[in-house]
Amino acid sequence: MKAIFILLDTLNRRMLDIYGQGDTALTPNIRRLAERGVVFDNHWCGSAPCMPARRDILTGRLNFLEKPWGGMEPFDFTLPWVLAKHKNVHSTLFSDHPHYVISGGENYTRGFTAWNVFRGQEEDPVYTRPDRNGIRGSTRPAGYKGVWTEAEQDNRLHYPHEQDYPSVKTLSGAAQWLEENREADNFLLWAEAFDPHEPYDTPKYYLDLYEKPGEYDGPNYTHPSYGPNEFSEAETRHLRNACKAVMTMTDRHVGEILDVMDKYDLWKDTMVVFTTDHGFHLGEHGYMAKNYMPPYNEVFHIPLIVCHPDIKPGRCEALTQNIDVLPTMLEYFGVSEQVIPYPLHGRSLLPLLRGGTDAVHQDIIYGYFGHEVAYNDGTYVYIRAAKDDSDRPLYMYTAIPSLLRQLIGADDACQVADYGRIEMGRYLSWTDYPVFRFPADIIHWSNDSQVFDRRREYNRETMLFNIRQDYAQQCPIQDEALQRQMADRLKAAMKRVGCPEEQFARLGL
């Protein structure tokens, strides 16, 4: 048995022509893949953003109700580890995701037989230089809009040619690995490109596909700020074009993997799963980026394509979620879910693909830790806000006390004076492994887009949408009886996944 998992970070579903929503990028290789597989139309992220989504995928469980961004837990049974232990499956990871090698990304490579992370994306500090004072400051130039760091500028100097870009190295490396190991068996190739995540860096000839000379004469913005849209209409359009340019470059190198598949007809004995972790706002609802706003469709409705040697191409309308990847892979490799000593939230997609059922989920929930929780039954999306501005009670549960680029201690994300308020015990209903319990108010996160120190101005409103009639989520439904019904369904779904009790109180449930 052979399997390939391809993840492109922050791949906007609405910009893919296989979903036909108009303002799309040139992605002929993703379309080429879709023509060989089943395209899932109703697939959703669970926990966001980047590393929480990966933990969902690798464990088959939702984690956003228990912790924010952080390391893979020592009690997690991850997909590559389970496959290796029970079926001797070799797994190789190629990635350029910089968060695999910093605080907050601990243990995500656990279980992979081999792994390689190409450095230099975003502000990954691989090329960062000092100045006469030691650590160099990072000051956004006057009048510049968006995210600016000196580390990001330093990294860009190291990409004189297309083949120097980290995501290109990732996908080309995965293709070369497949070429060299095509006659092997019992393997999982995990190819995970950071692009088209911002910043939108490409050789100019990709941007020229979307912007003709004279169409835009403003600054070459490439990294939107995490906040309400500060860009003009022309600048916003430029950012969308820049995003599509990165999508096209990344798609080109996905094609290298498909070329190897075609060359040796590996389709006959290899399953391919293609997806992303989440999407990204580029002006929709007046926002840029992700994390701080309500869990709208732009971020949580994501693409999924599955190519299986024994299953005909087509479309699938069933409600599915990123937590379904692990049980799907387990069934494909013939591993029982019973080898994992706790309940999974995901369901194998193979019965859907084989026509044995028309649904694996009746409803799903998703969100960001400490913000709203969304309930989705395929027709209605109910977004439940915290009951008051305190956003309390709220606790973080973890045995790996880290956040994005921070440790929860040493006067970093937690002050020494607050150590006495940290507890440890068997607090999670689904495992006996002891974890730290951190009161949310003692965690001081430097990443402002994801903080949960209060209910923010963006997260105050409980909203209900019929996404079949109002997919853009512009017209909240004002129906108290229906909202009460959705609140009851949300509460039942949260109980079903073993949600910590205080989350019900925080949301007024």
N, C-alpha and C positions, 0 to 999 in steps of 0.2 A: 504494500500500500504506500502511495506517495501523496503528499499534500503540499500545497503552496498557499501561504497566507500573505496577501498584499494589502498594506494599509498606507494610504496617503493622508498625512495629517491635515486637518482643517479643510477637507475637500467639500466645497459647497454643492450640495445636491442640486440646487436650483440652477447651477451653472453647467450642468451636464445635459447634453442633448438627449441622452437616453431617457430623461425625465421630462423633456419637452416643455420647458417653461419660458422660452423666449430668449433672454439675454444670456446666451450660452457660450462656452469656450470651445475652441477647436481641440477635441479629444478623440481622435479617430481610433486610438488603440483601446480606450475604455469601451468605445462602441464595438470594436472588434471582439473584445472579451464578452460583452453583453450578448452578442449574436451567438456565442457558443454556450451560454449559460442561462440561468434563471435570474431575472431581474426582480428584486423585491421592492415593491412600491410603498410599503407601509412599515419601514424599518426605522428603529429609533435608538438613540443613545440612552443610556441609563444614568450613569454618574458622569459629571463633567467638572473640569475640562480634561486636559491631556492624560495625566497619570491616573486619576480616578477612572477614566474610561478604559485605560489599559488594564487596570486591576479587574474591572468588570469582565473584560474579554478573557483574561487569563484565568479567572477563577469561576466564572459562571454565576457570580453573585453580585447584587447591588451593594455598593459601599457608601453612597453619599449620605445616608442617614446616620452613619456611625463616625465618619471622619472626613476631613477635607483632603486636599493634596497630601500625599505622604508615601512612605515606603510600602512595599509589599510585606505583608505580615508573616511572621514565622509559622503561623498556624494555617496559612493559605496553601491549599493543594493546587498548584499551577498546572496548566495544560502540558507544557513540555516535560515537567517533572513526572506527572502521572503517566504520560505516554512512554517515557523512558523506563520507568519502574515496572510497568505492567505489560509492555509490548516491545521493549528494547528499541524504541523509535529514536533515531538520531534526529536532533533538531539543531538548525543553524539560523542565527539571527544576523541580518544585515540591517543597520539603521544609522541615521545621522541625527537622531533625536538627542539634543544636548542634555536633556533631563535624566537620561539614563546614568550619567556620570557625575551627578551632583547630589547634595542633600535633598531629600524628598523623592529621590529615584532609587532608593536602596532596594536591592533584591529582585528587581524586575528581570534580570538576566538569569535568575536562579532556575535551574532545570535545563537550560539550553546546553546542548553538548558543546557547541562552539558559538562564539558571538564576536561581532566586530562593529564598533561604533565610530563612524567618521566624524571628526571634530570640525567645529568652525561655524555652526549655524547660529543665527540670531546674535546674542551677546555671549555666547560660549567663550570663556576667557582663555582661549588657547594662544592667541596672538597678542594679548593685551600688553602694552608697553608702559613703563613708568615715565615720570618727568622729573624735573630737578628737585621736587619736593617729595618724591617717593611715589605713593599711589596717586595716579592722575585723576583729576576730577572729570565729570562728564556734564558739560553745560550745553543745553540745546541752543543752537544759533538763534539770534534775534529774528523774530518773525517766522521761524520754522514751526510747522504744525506736525503733530504726530510724535511717535516715540523716537528718541535720539539717544544713543549711547556711543561713547568712544570705542568700546569693545566691538560693537557692531561695525563701525567704520573700519576698524583695523582688520576685521575678518574679510571685508569686501575686497581689500587690496590683494588677497590671496586667490582670487578667482579670475585670472586673466582670460581663461578659456572655459568653454562650457564643461569640458570634462573635469575641471577643477572644482566644480560645485559639489558640496557634500551629498546632496540628494542624488545627483548624477552618479557619483561614486557608489552610493548605496545600491541603486537599481542595476547599474552595470556590473557591480560586484556580485549581486545575486544571480544575474544572468550568466556570468562566467562560471559561478559555482555550479549552476544547473547544467551547463554544458559539460563541465568536468566530471560531474557525478551523476549523469543521466542514467547510467547503467546500474547505479545503486538502487536499493529498495528500502522500504520501511523508514522513510525520512519525512520530516516537516521542514520546509524552507520558509522562513519568516522574513519577508522583505518589507521594511517599514521606512518610508521616506518622510522626512520632516516637511518638505514642500508638498502642497502649496501654502503652508503656514507662512504668515508674515515673518520677516520683511520680504517684500516682493522683489527679490533680486534675480535678474536674468540678463543674459546678453541682450542688447538692444533690439536685435532682429526679431525677438519674440514679441516685444512690446509693439514693434512696427506692424505686426499682423493686426493690431487692434486700433492703433492711432496713426492716422496718416499725417504727413507733414502739414503743419499749420492748424491742425484740429485742437491742439492743446499747447499753450505757451507758458504754463505755470511751472512751479518747481516740481522736480521729479520725486514726489512723495511716494514712499514705499512701505511705511510702517504706521498704520492707523493708531491713534491714541485710544486707550480704553476708557471711553466716556461718551457722552452725547456728541453727536457729529459736529465737529468744529470746521469742517471743510465746506467750501463753496460747492455749488452743483457741478461745476466743471472739474473741480479737484476730486470730488467724490466719483465722478465718472472715470477720471484718470486712475484712481485707486482700483476701481472695478476692472479696468483694462489691465492694470498691472497684475492683479490677482489672476486674471484669465491667462496672461502671458506665462506666469509660473505654472499654471495648470497645464498649458500646452507643452512647456519644456518637460515637465514631469511625465506627462502622458507619453512623450516620445521615448522615454527610457523605460517605461513600463513595457513598451513595445519590444524592447530587447529580450525581456523574459518570454513574451509571447512568441517571438521569433524562434527561440530555442524549443519551445513547446511544439511549434509547427514543424521545425526541421526534423525532429525525431519522433513526431506523432506521440508525444507524451500525454496527449489528451485521453488516450485510450486507457490509461491506468493511473491518472493523477486528478485529484480534486483540487480546484482552485477557488479560494474565497477572497473576494475583493471588497474593501470597505474603507471607512475613515473612523476617526474617533469622535468628531463633532464638526459642526459648521461654524459660521462667522457672520456677524452683521457688517454690512457695508452700506449703511445709511437707512436700512429698514427700521421702522418705528422711531427714527431719529437717532439711532445708536450706531456706534462703531464697536467692533470687536466682540467680546463675550464676557461671561462670568458675573457681571454686576447687575444685569437687567433680568427681567422675568424669563423663564425658560420657554422662549418662543420657538416656533418651528424652524426658524433660520439656523439655529444651533443644534436642535435635538432631532430633527428629521434628517436622516442620513442615508447615503446610498449603500446598497449591498448587492453583489452579484455572486452567485455560486455556480460553478461549472463542475458537474459530476460525470464520470465516465459512462454511467448507465442511465442518465436522465436527459430528456430532450430539452432544448432551449424553450424559454417561454417567460411568462410574467407570473408573479405571485402577489396577491392582494392581502394575504393574511398579515395580522399584526405580529411583528417580530421585534427583537431587541438585541443589543450587542452581547448580552449575557447568554445568548443562544449559541455563540460560536463554540465554546468549550464542549457542551454536550453533543453538538453536531460532530465535532472532531472525534470525540470519544467513541460515538457510535460508528463512525466511518472506520476507525482503526480497530473496532471490536473490543473496546474496553467498557466494562459495566460502570455506570455511575455509582454503583454501590461501593466501589473502592474508595470513594471520598466520604469521610465520616461525618458529614453534615449535609443538610438539604441544599440542593442547587435551586436558584431562582430561574435559570434558563432552561430551555427545552430544545431537544434536538430538532433540527429543521428537516432531517431526512424523511420523516413521515409526510411532511408537506410536499416535498419534492417528488416523492413516489406516488402521491395521490391517495395515501391512506387516511388522511384527515384534511380538513379545510381550515383548521385553526389549532394553534399551540398556546395562544394566550387569548383570554377574553378581554383583558385589560392590562395596562402596564402603568408604572409610575417612574418618574425621573426628576432630576434637578441637580442643584448645587448644594453642598453642605451649608446649613445655616441660613439658607434663603427659602424661597417658595418651594413647595412640592407640587408637581404636576401629575394629574391623573388623566389617562387617555384610553378610551374604549374604541377608538377607530372612527368615531363620529364626533364625540365631544372631548374637548380638552379643558379640564378644570384646573386652574392655577390657584393654589391656596397659599395665602400670605400668612405670616406670623400674626398672632392676635393683637399684639401691641408693639410699640416702638422699641421695647427692651429686647425683643427677640430671645426671650428666655422663658423657661429653663432650656439650657443647651450644654451638652457635654461632648467632648471628643474622646473616642476610645481607640487606643493603639498600644502596641508593644514596640513600635518603631517611632519614637517621638521626634518627627521631623516634618517640616513643611517645605515649600519651594524655596530652596537656597538658605534654609534656616534650620537650626536645631531648636527644639523646645526646651531651652535651658541655657545656662552660662550667660545670663543677662542678654540673651538674644531674643527669641520669641517668647521667653518666659523669664521673669525677673527672679533672682535668688530669693527675694523676700516672699515670693509666692509659692516656694517649694512645698511649704506645709499644707497647701490646699490640694496638692496632687494626691490622688488616692490610687490604690492598686487592688484589684480583685477580679472575681469571675462575673463580670457584668454583662457579657453578651449571651443572649439566650441560646445561641447555636453552637457554642464551643466552650469547653471548660478551661481553655487557655487563659491565664490571668493577663489582664491588660491594665495600662494606666487609664485613669479617668481624669481628664483635665476640664475644669470649669471653663467655659468659653471665654469668660471675661479676664482670665489671666494670660491668654494667648495674644501676643502682639505681633501680628503678621505684617511684614513690610510690603507685601503684595496687595496694594489697595483695592484691586479689582475683585479680590476674593475674600476680603475681611468679613467677619461675622460678629463684630463688636456691638452691632445694633441692627434694627430693621432700617434699611437705608431708604432714601427718598424714591429709589427706583423700585422698591419691593413692597410697597404698602398696600397694594390693591389686590384683592381676590377677584379673579376674572373667570368667565366661562365663555367658551367659543364653540360653535359648530364648524369644524374645520372642513367639512364637506361642502358647506355653503359659503364659508368665510375663511379660506385657507390662510390668507394674509393676516388674519387675527386683528382686524380693524374695528369690529363691531361687537363688543362684549354683550352677552345675553343678560338681560335684566329679568330674571325669573326666579323668585325666591324659592319656590317649591322645587324646581329643577336643581337649583344650587344645593339645597339640603340633600336631595337624592345623591348628587355627585359627592358631597362631603361624606355621606355614609359609605359610598363605594370606595372613596379614597382611604377612609379609616380602615375598612376591611382589607384593602390591598396592602396597606402598611403593616397591619397585623400579620398578614400572610407571609411577609418577608422577615418577620422577627424584629421589627423596628423597636429601638429603645423607647421605653415608656414616656420619657419626658418630651419626646417629639410631639406626641398627641397634645400635651398641655401647651407647648410652644405655639402650635397651630390652632389652638382653641377647639380641638376635637375631643 
